[in-house]
Amino acid sequence: MNGVTLAVFVFFFLAVTVMGFLAARWRRADQSENLDEWGLGGRSFGTWITWFLLGGDLYTAYTFVAVPAAIYAAGASGFFAVPYTILVYPLIFTFLPRLWSVSHKHGYVTTSDFVRGRFGSKGLSLAVALTGILATMPYIALQLVGIQAVLDVMGVGGGEHTNGFVKDLPLLIAFAVLAAYTYSSGLRAPALIAFVKDGLIYLVIGVAIVYIPIKLGGFDAIFNSAHQALAQTGPTGKPRGELTSGPNAQWAYATLALGSALALFMYPHSITATLSSRSRNVIRRNTTILPLYSLMLGLLALLGFMAVKAGTDIKGNPQLAIPQLFADMFPSWFAGVAFAAIGIGALVPAAIMSIAAANLFTRNVYKDFLRPGATPEQEHRVAKLVSLLVKVGALAFVLTMDKTVAINFQLLGGIWILQTMPALVGGLFTRWFHRWALLAGWAVGMVYGTLAAYGVASPTQKHFGGSSAEIPGIGEIGYIGLTAFVLNVVVAVVLTFALKAVKAPDGVDETRPADYTADLGDEGVTADLPPATAGAPAGH
């Protein structure tokens, strides 16, 4: 354990903890005990706060650890994360402003609220809500895996033979702090901390991309070493990976990038951060400046090749590649800064994800099915308790299961969440789809995606060993989630024609065309919102 590294890490951790608790008073409205205030920050965030919040939400500690780890382990295939984050922003420019407008007009807190209002179907709304919660749980767990990777490299918690409780105590403390300030401050806590988190990450990557190559002899030496290492054959007789993607990998690469781009803003935490903004123009501006994070991600990915050149000792766990590289290459004090960036990079998205899952349960399970007459204060209390339970579940997942299981369940979560896209994005542009057809399409996509992923084996697992399999009818290897999505849409379209032909009863649409383009200044947009939201102060 390096005392200087640990001291710097603890300093930043304590600083953001104080910020997390102080955030409860930041921009607080007089009537704060409702989901709009706790779960959406009063819907008052401006361009820069939303930018940092979305960036902190989407570019997580696990991104910081996993993307370069994938490059380290397999080479070019790990770069799929870069094109998918480039593809996603033109996609969301087309539909997120519409979702913001209709949600602010009707006071929707979750995507399931919109689906219920648009299609008049609590069953379809419940399906979207449960899918969102299921997909979010392993995502939260992976943030804790990111923290644990940093703690392992720092030597915090003892060695391999240390008592289990003592070894996990630092992670338990980090979890307790996260749970406490999220419970107290809601979405305001990660929104405030995101400034520190993103600032540290930009600083660390900016230094790393210049300093480490100088120490390793330049990029020419780095790429040459990576090419040689990836070309070596493993136990299966095949090369470890490729420096550049070959023709046999292009279908898998392209479908994974496209499917991931379609899925990213289906996740509840992405929508929660989006709906916290104060106007539709804030969303439009953010889709133009968020690609700066894609530039950062591309530079971050190169660290995987640097870890290969440096001969980083990963102790059999590729997730340790980047934390160990930082420990080996940086002075002790700056290694502490880098570890703090990763650790705080876990706290921000974990907080937003738990809040998003709590919002879904409270609005679309508790209120819709268990207590329809729940008051805003009761919703507020339930959401705070559920956010704690979600984090406890994620912590139990991390402490009791192998880390690769958590990773594979997160991959499965991406397959699942993509199946909500026809109802959400389709509903934002047309009312043509029948609610029962959308529910049937969702079910087909979920079943196919789960069974296909179950049948994928890896060198370490018999089931759920990856997210790519043979595409039926084409014969190429592709992303399971995208194949399931195509089946989902086909079923929804065919059944919609059939149900309309037999005049099956359709739900009542509570929205109007003008709702999808309304802005905060338009007459009537705040009429249906709770008083605390309509009077919330504007952000900058």
N, C-alpha and C positions, 0 to 999 in steps of 0.2 A: 504494500500500500504506500503510495506517495502522498506525504502530508500536504505538500503545496497544491497538488492537483485536487485532492479532496477538499481542502479549504476553499479554493476558488469555486468548486462545484457547489458546496454547501452555501456559500455566500449568495450565489445567484438563485439557488433553490429557496432560501429564506426570503430573498427580495420579492420573488414572484408570489410566494405564499402570502406575504403582507399585502401585496397588490390585490391578490384574489379576495381577501376579506374586505379590504377598503372599497372594492368595486361595488359592494352592496349599496353604498351611498352615492355612487356615480350615476348622475342623470336619473335619480330615483323619482318616480311620480308620487303624488300624494296618496293615491289608491294603488298600492303595489301588489296586493295579494290576488293576482290573477295570472293566467298563463301568458298573456301578452307581455306583461312586465317581466316575469321570472324566466319564461321559456323563449321569448323573442326580444328581450332587451327593450321593451316598449316600442318596438318597430321604429326606432328613431336614429339608426346609425347612418352616417353619411358615407361618402365615397371611400375615404381613406380607412375609416374604421372597418367598413365592409370588406375592403381589399385585404387588410391584414387578417380579419376574421376568416374570410374564405381561404386565404393562403395558409393560415394556421390550421384550418380545418382539413384541407385537402392534401397538404404536404406535411406529412406526419413524421414522428420519430421513426416509425417503421419504414416510411419511404427513405429516410436518411440512411437507415441500416440495410434495408432489403434490396433496393435498386443496385447499389454498388456491389452488394453480396452476390446478386444474380450475375453481374458482369464478372466478378471474381471467379464464380463457379463454372459458368458456361459461356461467357463471352457475349457475342453480339445479340443473342436472343433476349438478354436482359434489357436491351435498349428499347424494347417495345413501349416502355413507359413514356419515352420522350415524344414519339409521334402521336400517341393517344392523348397526351395533354395538349398537343397542338390542335388536334382535330376537335377536341371537346368545346372550345370556346366559340367557334362559328355555330356549332350546334345549339349551344345554350342561348346564344344571342337571339335565336328564332323563337324560343318558347319561354324562357325564364321571365322576361318582362310581362308576358301575358299571365303567367302564374302569379306574379306579384300583384298585378292589378286586380284580378278576380279574388285573390285571397284577402287583400285589403278591403275590397268592397264588401265582402261577406264575413269578414272576421275569421277566415280559415287559419288555423295554426299548423296543420299538417297536410300532406298530400292526400291522405285518406279523407280529410274533411272535404277537400275539393271533389274527389271521386264520388263521395256520397251525395254532395250537392248537385253535381253535374248529371249523374246517372240515376239518382234516387234509389240507390241500392246500398243498404247497410252490409249485405253479404260481401259485395265487391270491395267495399271500403274496409271491412275486417280483413279480407285476404291481403290487401295492400299493406295494412297496418302490421299484421303478423309477419309478413315477409320482411318488412323494414326492420322490425325488432330482431328477427332471427339473423338477418344479414349484418346487423350492427354489433351484436354481441361478440363474435370472434374478432371483429375489427378493434373493439375496445381492448380485448385480450392482447392483441398484437402490440398495442401501445405500451402495455405493461411488459411485454417481452422486450421491447426496445429499451425501456428503463433498466430491466434486468441485465441486458447485454452490457450496458455501460457500467453498472455496479460490479458485474463479474470482472471486467477488465480493470477497474480501479481496485479490485481486491476487497471490496466492502462486503461484509457478511461472512468472511472466513473462507477457508479452503474447502476442498472437495469432501473432506471427512467431518466437517463441522456439523453440529447438531442442526437438524432441519429448521427448527424455529429460529435459531440464531441466524442461520444463513438467509432466511427469508425476511428477517426483521426489517432491513432497510427498505425493501419493497413494500412491506406492510405499512411502514411509516409514510412513505410517499403516497400510497393509496389513501391512507387516512386523511392526509392533508388535502389531497384532491377532492375526496368526498365531502370534507367539511366546507371548503370554500365554494364548491359547486352548490351544495345544499343552501348555503347562506346567500350567495350572490347571483345564482342562476347564470344566464348567458353573458351578463356583464363581466364576470370574472375572466373567462377565456378571451373575451373581446379586448380587455385591457392588457392581459398578459401576452396576447398575440404580438403586440408591438415589440416586446422584449425578445420573444421567441424568434420572430422573423429577422429582427436586427442581428441577433447572434448568429443565425444560420447564414445570412448573407456575408457576415464578417468572416466566419470560419471557412466557408467555401471559397471566398475571394482570396484569403490567405493560402489555403491549401492548394489551390490550382496553380499558384505561382511558386510557393515555397517548397512543396514536396517534389515537383519535377526538377527543380534546381539541385536538390539533394540527391536525386536518383539519376542524374546525368542527362536530363531532357526527355522530351516526349518520344524522340526517335528510339532511345534506349528502352523506354517504357513499353511502347507498342511492339518492338522486336521481342522483348522478353515475354510479353503476353502471348504473342503469336506462337512462340516455341512451347510455352507451357500448355496452351490450349490444344495444341496439336498432339500432345502425348496421349497415348491410349490408356484407358482405364481397365478395370476388371472385366468389363463387357467386351473388350476388344475394339471399342469405338473411341474416337478422339474425345477428350474432355469437353471441347466446345469449338467455337469458331471466332476468329477475330472480326470477320465480316460475315453477314448472313448468306448462306449458300442457297441454291435453288430449291433444295428439298425442304427448307425451313420456311419458305416464303408464305405459303398458305397459313401455316400456324401463326407466323409473326403478324401477318396482315389482319387475320380474323381476330386475334387476341387484342391487337391495338384498336380496331374498330369497335369490337364488343365492349372493351373497357371504357372507351370514350362514350358510348351510348349509356353505359351503366353508371358512370361517375356521379352524375347529378340526379340519379334516382335514389341515391342513399339519403336517408332522412337527415343526416347532419348537414349535407350540402344544402338542402332545402331550408333547414332551420336558419342557417347563416344568411341565406338569400332573403327570406321573409323578414329578417330583422332590419333590413334597410328601409330608409324613409321614403324612397320614391322609385319609380320604374327607371328613371334616368340614371340613378345610382347603379342599378343592375346593368344597364347598357354600357355605362362607362367602365364598369369592372370587367366586362367581357373583353374589353380592348386592352386593359393594362395587366390582367392576370397572366397573359403569356410570358411576362417577365419571370414568373416562377418556372416556366418551361425551360427558359435559358439556364436558370439555376440548376434545374434537374439534369440537364445535359452535362453540365460541368461536374455535378455530383456523381453521375454515372461513371465518369472517367476515373474516379478514385478507386474503382474496382480493379482497373488495370494497374494502377499504382501499387495496390496491395500485392498484386502478383509479382511485380518487379521487386518490391521490397522484401519478398519472402516472408510475409506476415504469418505468424503462427496463429492459426485459427482454432487450435485445440479440437479439431473435428467438427466445429460449428461455424459455417460460413457467415452467420449473423454477427460474429465477433470481428470480421475482417476490418471494418472501418474504425470501430472504437480502438482496436489494437493497433491499427496503422497510425492513428492519431497519437496514441501513447508512445509508440516507437519513434515517431518523426518530430513531434512538437516538443518544445520546452515544457516543463511540468506545468507552469502557470497557464500557458495557452492550451495545453491538453485539458485542463480544468474548464476553460471557456468552451472548448469543443464539446466536452461531455455534458456541460450545462445546456448547450444548444440542443443536444439530442434529448436530454431528460425533460427539458421544458417543452420540447417539440412533441413529447408524448402527453404531457399534461393538458395542453390546449385542446387537441382533437378528442382526447378521452372525455374531457368535460362536455364538449359540444355533443358528442355521440350519446352520452348518457342522458343529456337533456332532451335530445331528439327522440330517443326511445321512450323516455318518460312522457313526452308530449303525445306520442302515438298511443301509448297505453291509456293515458288519462282521457283523451278526447274520443278515441275510436273503439275502446274496449270498455273502460269504466263508465263513461258517460252514455255511450250509445247502447250498451247492453246491461250494465250492472246498476247504474243509478242515473236514469235519464234526467231527473230533476236536480242534479248536482249544481250547487252554486259556484260562482267563480272562486270563492275562498276554498271550497272543498276540492275543486280541481287543482288549485294551487298546492294544497297540502298533499294530495295524492301524488302529484307529479314529483314533488321533492322527495317523498319516500321511495317512489319507484326508481328515481335516479340513483339512490343509494343501493337498492336491490340489484340494479343492472350492473353496477360496478362491483358489488360483492360477487355476483355470478361470474363476471369476467376474471376477477382475481382468483376465484376457486378454479376456474378453467386453467389458468396459467400455472397455479401451484400443484395441481393434481395430474396434469396431462403433459405428454412430451411436446416440446415446442413445435415440432414439425406437424403435429396434429392441429395446433392452433393455426398454423400457416395454411394448411390444406382446407380447414373449415372456412377461413377467410376467402380462399379461392372459390369455394362452394357458395359463399355468400354473394359473391359477384355474379355468379350464374343465376342465383335466385332473384336478386334485386332487379336484374335486367328484365325479368318477366312482368314487372309492374309498368313498363314503359308504354305499352299500347293503351292502357287505361288512363295513364296520366297525360302523356304527350298527345295521344290521339284525342283525348277529351278536350284538350286545350284548343284544338282546331276544328273539331267536328263532333256533332251529336249523332252521327250516322250509326256508329257501333251500338249493338244491343248489349245491355248490361249482362245478360246471361251468356252471351257469346264471349264477351271479354272474360268472364269468370271461368268459362270452360277453356279458353285459350291459355289463361294463367295456369290452370291446373295441369294442362298437357305440358306446358313448358317446364313447370316445376318438377313434374314426375320424370319427364325425359331427362332433364338436366341432372337431377339427383342420381338416377340410375346409371346414366352414362359416366358421371364422375365416379360413382361407386366402382365401376368396372375398370378404372384406370389404375394400373399398378406402377410402382417405382422400385428402385433397388432397396428401399427401406420399408415400403408398405405394400400390402396386397390390395388395399382399396383406398380410394380418394387420394391417389398418388400424384394427381395433376389435374389440369383443367382443359386439356386438349385430347381429342379422340378423332377417329375417322368420321368424316362427314358422309351421312347416308346419300347414295346416289352419285356422289362425286369421287369418293375414294381417297381424297386428300385428308391429311391431318389438319384439323382446325379447332377453333375455340368452341367448346361445348355450349357455352352461354349464348353465342350468336346462333348456333344451330337450333337450340331450344327456342330462342326468340323468333326465328323464322317460322317454326312450327306453331308457335303461339299465335302469330299474326294470321297465318293461313287458317287455323281453326276459327279464330275470331271473325274473319271475313266470311268464310263459308257459312258458319252458323248464323251470322247476322242476316245474310240473304234468306236462309231457311226460316228463321224466326219472324222476319218481317213478312215473308210469304204467307205464314199461317196466322199472322196478326197477333203474335204473342204480346202480352201486356208489357209495355215499357215503363220505366220509371219517370218521375216528374223532374224536369230540369229547372232548378231554382235560379239559374244564372241567365243573363241576357247578353246579346252580342256586345253592347257598349261596355259591359263590365271588364272585358278583356283588354281594353285599351285605355281605361280610366287611370288618371294619375291622382296624387294626393290633393292637388289643388282643384280638381274637378268637383262640381257640385254633387253631393250625395255619397262621395267615396267613403267618408268616415261615418256616415249615418248609422251603419249597422255595427260599428265597433264598440267595445266597452268604453265607458267614459274615460278611464285611465289612459287608454291608447289614443283616443281622439285628441286628448289634451297633452300628450307627451311632448317634451321639448325636442326641437330638431337637433340633429347631430352635424358635425363638421368633419 
